[in-house]
Amino acid sequence: MIEIRDNGVGIPKGLVKKIFDPFYTSKNRNHNWGMGLYYVRAIVKGHLGSLRVESREGRGSSFYILLPKYMDGNRYGREKKYQKD
């Protein structure tokens, strides 16, 4: 598991679900397009992982990324089998 934590102002409960929406930002839209957490979630899901956020107003936020372990068959004496054309 990977944890990313900050000690900022936190995220209000009503906005926690919105932060993963594309183009959502609470900052100046001229420089912040609101795509960062949307892409993080897409990448984590693309690797069959999960992303969780915990936030308390005035105390900061923590993001948890859980990715599955990749097991290569060769590590256990098995060879990868490929289908021949």
N, C-alpha and C positions, 0 to 999 in steps of 0.2 A: 504494500500500500504506500502511496505517495501522499504526503500532506503538505499543503501550501497554506500558511497562516499569516494573517496580518493583524495589526492592532489599531486598525482605523476606526471609523465611526459605525461600522456594521451596516447591515442591509435590513431595512424595515420588512417585517413579516409579509406584508402585502406585495412586496416586490421580488421576493426570492424566486418565485416561479418565472417571472418575466426576464430575469437577467440572462437566461439562456436563449431568449428569442433573438432572431436576426435583427440587426439594426437598433436594438434597444440600448440606450445609453443614458446615464444620469448626468453626463458631462456635456461640454460644449460640442455640438454636432459638427462644427466646422473642422475639427481635428480628430474627433472620436466617432467612428462610424458604428460602434456597437457590434462588431463581428467577432471579437476575441473569444468570449465564453461559448458562443454558438459553435465556433470551429473546434474549440477544445472538446466540447461534448461530442461533436461529430467524429473526431479522431478517436476518442476513447471508445465510443460505441463501435466504430469500425474495427477496433481490435478486440471486440467482444468484452469490453470492460464496463465499469460503472463509475459514475461521478456523483458525488454527494456534497452538499453544502450545509454548513451549520453557521449561523450568524446570530449575534446578539448586539442589539443597538447599543452603541457606546463602548463596546468591548472588542469589536473586530469580527472577522470571519475566518472560517477554515474550510478548505476544499479538499476532499478526499478522492483520490483516483485509485481504483482497484483494477488491475489488469490480470488476465489469466496467464499462467505459466506455459511457455511453449516447450513442448517435449519433442525433441528430434529422435526419430526411430533408430538412428544409427548409434545413439548413446547406449542402447540396450541390446546391441548385437543384431538388430534387425536391419535389413536393407530396405531402402525406399524402393517401391515397385512402380515402374512406369509402364503404361500400356504402349505397346509397339503398334505403329500404323500398318 
